[in-house]
């Protein structure tokens, strides 16, 4: 296409005008807001299921990815970041070898880490979007024998009640899971029931198992009721013992993740282009 433009355009000024028009069209497209989707996955070791994770993300194309159970291997985090270099990737280690969480947000979406909640094991808190569309995103892995950090969740909600919480909480309750209740499920249910917020917090993906070993729903997406939508899918396992969950939200935000999926520059082609056009 580049060679065709150079050979078919009569003058350099005409070519520059065409590129200018294309740029203006591109900028106009970037101002279009799309509904965003959020993928939640307990990967059970990012190193072990790296290729499967790549395939899952490439096939679903979510602009926001939350991963629990990374087992926080630095080499794996670097490999993931290199592969998805058009995403901002945030990660933190866990309190045991099974923990660690990661969030990846497409670079076209304004995102920043909330400094107050930085360096908390198994938890990442981000501020996403701008102006009236701004919301907070939290992912948290809560190991079976550890308490869910409700005090931290309360502090995050005080900053902005428009907060989405995702994660593997290992919490089972009859309100969202077709499994035997456990103490963590009861404490999560009580916390959700007594929140002093303007909107209630709803669990999106109720009653569809996210564990491959039982009928328990333990990987949860929790959203304020005014931001809630029931459009979600529980996907086939990538080979580990958890099902991924993808939520198709009604939140509209400026993002270019669908329009520009290109992940790398073809430097050899660019070099050839420069060789043949250098005389111009």
C-alpha positions as CSV (number, residue, x, y, z in Angstrom):
1,X,0.0,0.0,0.0
2,X,2.9,2.4,0.8
3,X,4.6,1.7,-2.5
4,X,1.3,2.2,-4.4
5,X,0.7,5.6,-2.7
6,X,4.2,6.8,-3.6
7,X,3.9,5.7,-7.3
8,X,0.3,6.7,-7.9
9,X,0.2,10.1,-6.2
10,X,1.4,12.8,-8.6
11,X,3.1,15.2,-6.1
12,X,4.4,15.1,-2.6
13,X,1.9,17.7,-1.5
14,X,-0.9,15.5,-2.7
15,X,0.5,12.6,-0.7
16,X,0.9,14.7,2.4
17,X,-2.7,16.0,2.1
18,X,-3.9,12.4,1.9
19,X,-2.0,11.5,5.0
20,X,-3.3,14.6,6.8
21,X,-6.9,13.6,6.0
22,X,-6.2,10.0,7.2
23,X,-4.8,11.4,10.4
24,X,-7.9,13.6,11.0
25,X,-10.2,10.6,10.3
26,X,-8.2,8.5,12.8
27,X,-8.4,11.2,15.5
28,X,-12.1,11.4,14.9
29,X,-12.4,7.6,15.4
30,X,-10.4,7.8,18.6
31,X,-13.1,10.1,20.1
32,X,-15.8,7.4,19.7
33,X,-16.7,5.7,22.9
34,X,-17.3,2.0,23.1
35,X,-18.7,-0.3,25.7
36,X,-15.8,-2.1,27.4
37,X,-15.5,-5.7,28.4
38,X,-13.4,-7.0,31.3
39,X,-11.8,-10.4,31.4
40,X,-11.3,-12.2,34.8
41,X,-9.0,-15.3,34.9
42,X,-7.4,-17.2,37.7
43,X,-4.6,-18.6,35.6
44,X,-3.1,-21.0,38.2
45,X,0.5,-20.1,37.1
46,X,1.0,-17.6,34.3
47,X,4.3,-19.3,33.4
48,X,2.6,-22.7,32.9
49,X,-0.4,-21.4,30.9
50,X,1.3,-18.5,29.1
51,X,0.4,-19.7,25.5
52,X,-3.1,-20.6,26.5
53,X,-3.6,-17.1,28.1
54,X,-2.3,-15.4,25.0
55,X,-4.8,-17.4,22.9
56,X,-7.7,-16.6,25.2
57,X,-6.9,-12.8,25.2
58,X,-6.3,-12.7,21.4
59,X,-9.6,-14.5,20.8
60,X,-11.8,-12.4,23.1
61,X,-10.0,-9.0,22.6
62,X,-11.0,-7.4,26.0
63,X,-9.5,-3.9,26.6
64,X,-9.2,-4.7,30.3
65,X,-7.7,-8.0,31.6
66,X,-7.6,-9.0,35.3
67,X,-5.5,-12.1,36.2
68,X,-5.3,-13.8,39.6
69,X,-3.0,-16.6,40.6
70,X,0.0,-15.5,38.5
71,X,2.4,-17.2,40.9
72,X,4.3,-14.0,40.3
73,X,7.2,-15.1,38.2
74,X,9.1,-12.0,37.0
75,X,10.2,-13.6,33.7
76,X,6.6,-14.5,32.9
77,X,5.4,-11.0,33.8
78,X,8.0,-9.6,31.4
79,X,7.0,-12.0,28.6
80,X,3.4,-11.1,29.1
81,X,4.2,-7.4,29.0
82,X,6.3,-7.8,25.9
83,X,3.6,-9.7,24.0
84,X,0.9,-7.2,24.9
85,X,3.1,-4.1,24.6
86,X,0.0,-2.1,23.5
87,X,-1.3,-2.5,27.1
88,X,-0.2,-0.9,30.3
89,X,0.5,-3.9,32.6
90,X,0.4,-3.7,36.4
91,X,1.4,-6.6,38.7
92,X,2.1,-7.4,42.4
93,X,3.2,-10.5,44.2
94,X,1.1,-12.6,46.6
95,X,1.4,-13.8,50.2
96,X,2.1,-17.3,49.1
97,X,3.4,-19.1,45.9
98,X,-0.2,-19.5,44.6
99,X,-0.9,-15.7,44.7
100,X,0.0,-12.7,42.7
101,X,-2.3,-10.6,40.5
102,X,-2.0,-8.7,37.2
103,X,-4.1,-6.1,35.4
104,X,-3.6,-5.1,31.8
105,X,-5.4,-2.1,30.3
106,X,-5.1,-1.0,26.7
107,X,-2.9,2.1,26.3
108,X,-5.7,4.0,24.5
109,X,-7.6,4.1,27.9
110,X,-6.4,6.6,30.5
111,X,-5.2,4.6,33.5
112,X,-3.2,5.2,36.6
113,X,-2.4,3.2,39.7
114,X,-3.9,4.5,43.0
115,X,-0.7,5.2,45.0
116,X,-2.4,4.8,48.3
117,X,-3.0,1.1,47.6
118,X,0.3,0.3,45.9
119,X,2.4,-2.5,47.2
120,X,-0.4,-4.4,48.9
121,X,0.1,-8.2,48.2
122,X,-2.6,-9.8,46.0
123,X,-4.3,-6.5,45.2
124,X,-4.2,-3.9,42.5
125,X,-6.3,-0.7,42.5
126,X,-6.5,1.5,39.4
127,X,-8.3,4.7,38.3
128,X,-9.6,4.4,34.8
129,X,-11.1,6.9,32.4
130,X,-11.4,10.7,32.7
131,X,-13.9,13.3,34.0
132,X,-17.4,12.0,34.6
133,X,-16.6,8.6,33.1
134,X,-13.9,7.9,35.7
135,X,-14.2,4.7,37.7
136,X,-11.9,2.5,39.9
137,X,-11.0,-1.1,39.1
138,X,-9.7,-3.5,41.8
139,X,-8.6,-7.0,41.4
140,X,-7.8,-9.1,44.5
141,X,-6.8,-12.7,45.1
142,X,-7.9,-14.0,48.6
143,X,-6.2,-17.3,49.5
144,X,-8.5,-19.9,51.2
145,X,-7.1,-19.4,54.7
146,X,-6.8,-15.6,54.6
147,X,-9.4,-12.9,55.3
148,X,-10.8,-10.8,52.5
149,X,-9.4,-7.3,52.9
150,X,-12.7,-5.5,53.5
151,X,-11.0,-2.6,55.3
152,X,-9.1,-1.8,52.1
153,X,-12.2,-2.2,49.9
154,X,-14.0,0.3,52.2
155,X,-11.2,2.8,51.8
156,X,-11.2,2.4,48.0
157,X,-15.0,2.9,47.9
158,X,-14.7,6.1,50.0
159,X,-12.5,7.5,47.2
160,X,-15.0,6.7,44.5
161,X,-18.1,4.5,44.8
162,X,-17.9,3.8,41.0
163,X,-15.7,0.9,41.7
164,X,-15.5,-2.6,40.1
165,X,-14.0,-5.4,42.1
166,X,-12.9,-8.6,40.5
167,X,-11.0,-11.6,41.8
168,X,-10.9,-15.1,43.2
169,X,-12.2,-14.7,46.7
170,X,-12.6,-18.4,47.5
171,X,-15.9,-17.3,49.0
172,X,-19.0,-19.5,48.6
173,X,-22.5,-18.5,49.4
174,X,-26.0,-19.5,48.4
175,X,-26.6,-16.0,47.0
176,X,-24.2,-16.6,44.1
177,X,-22.9,-20.2,44.2
178,X,-24.5,-23.6,44.0
179,X,-22.1,-25.0,46.5
180,X,-21.9,-25.5,50.2
181,X,-21.3,-22.1,52.0
182,X,-18.1,-21.4,53.7
183,X,-17.1,-18.8,56.3
184,X,-15.5,-16.5,53.7
185,X,-18.8,-16.6,51.7
186,X,-20.7,-15.5,54.8
187,X,-18.4,-12.6,55.5
188,X,-18.5,-11.4,51.9
189,X,-22.3,-11.7,51.9
190,X,-22.5,-9.7,55.2
191,X,-20.1,-7.0,53.8
192,X,-22.1,-6.6,50.6
193,X,-25.4,-6.4,52.7
194,X,-24.2,-3.7,55.1
195,X,-22.3,-1.4,52.7
196,X,-23.1,2.3,53.3
197,X,-23.0,3.3,49.7
198,X,-25.5,5.0,47.5
199,X,-25.8,2.0,45.3
200,X,-25.7,-1.6,46.3
201,X,-22.9,-3.8,45.0
202,X,-24.0,-6.6,42.8
203,X,-22.3,-9.8,41.8
204,X,-22.6,-10.2,38.0
205,X,-21.7,-13.8,37.4
206,X,-24.0,-15.7,39.8
207,X,-24.7,-19.5,39.9
208,X,-22.4,-20.5,37.0
209,X,-19.4,-22.5,38.3
210,X,-16.0,-21.0,37.8
211,X,-14.2,-23.9,39.4
212,X,-13.6,-27.0,37.2
213,X,-13.3,-29.2,40.3
214,X,-16.8,-28.4,41.8
215,X,-19.9,-26.4,41.1
216,X,-18.6,-23.4,43.1
217,X,-18.6,-19.8,41.8
218,X,-15.5,-18.3,43.4
219,X,-14.2,-16.0,40.7
220,X,-16.4,-12.9,41.0
221,X,-17.1,-9.6,39.3
222,X,-18.7,-7.2,41.8
223,X,-20.2,-3.9,40.4
224,X,-22.3,-1.0,41.7
225,X,-25.9,-1.6,40.8
226,X,-26.1,1.6,38.6
227,X,-23.2,0.3,36.5
228,X,-24.4,-3.3,36.5
229,X,-25.4,-5.4,33.5
230,X,-26.1,-9.1,33.3
231,X,-24.3,-9.7,30.0
232,X,-21.4,-12.0,30.7
233,X,-19.9,-15.3,29.6
234,X,-18.2,-18.1,31.6
235,X,-15.7,-19.5,29.1
236,X,-14.1,-23.0,28.8
237,X,-11.1,-23.6,30.9
238,X,-7.7,-23.0,29.3
239,X,-6.5,-26.2,30.9
240,X,-6.2,-25.2,34.5
241,X,-8.8,-25.5,37.3
242,X,-10.7,-22.2,36.7
243,X,-13.1,-21.0,34.1
244,X,-12.4,-17.5,32.7
245,X,-15.3,-14.9,33.0
246,X,-15.8,-12.0,30.6
247,X,-18.2,-9.2,31.5
248,X,-19.7,-7.1,28.7
249,X,-20.4,-3.8,30.5
250,X,-22.5,-0.8,29.6
251,X,-19.6,1.5,30.5
252,X,-18.7,3.6,27.6
253,X,-15.1,4.9,27.3
254,X,-12.8,6.1,24.6
255,X,-10.7,3.1,23.4
256,X,-8.9,2.1,20.2
257,X,-8.2,-1.5,21.1
258,X,-10.6,-2.9,18.4
259,X,-9.5,-0.6,15.6
260,X,-5.8,-0.9,16.0
261,X,-4.8,-4.4,17.0
262,X,-1.4,-4.2,15.3
263,X,1.2,-5.4,17.9
264,X,4.5,-4.9,16.1
265,X,6.3,-2.9,13.4
266,X,7.6,-4.7,10.3
267,X,11.0,-3.1,10.4
268,X,12.4,-5.0,7.4
269,X,9.5,-3.7,5.2
270,X,10.1,-0.2,6.6
271,X,13.8,-0.5,5.7
272,X,13.0,-1.5,2.2
273,X,10.5,1.4,1.9
274,X,13.2,3.9,3.0
275,X,15.7,2.4,0.6
276,X,13.4,2.9,-2.4
277,X,12.0,6.3,-1.4
278,X,15.2,7.9,-0.1
279,X,15.8,9.8,-3.3
280,X,12.5,11.6,-3.0
